[in-house]
């Protein structure tokens, strides 16, 4: 079991406001966030007409290059 220090739950779904700062680990604007969704870097999960979530593992995969310094 891995220990994450990013403020996100271990698994499950999270909403945009839990991902972006000041409440979340990604320091990006709302428009940058939704551009990443549009570009296919994050896949939205619609759980109701007005609620969109994202899988925590997808968010962590997006953050991984940033955390590892871009190492390949």
Protein Blocks (a to p, Z undefined) as FASTA:
>chain_A
ZZdfehpafbdcddfklmpcckbmbdcdfklmmmmmmnopaccddfbfkbccddfklmmm
mmmmmmnnopZZ
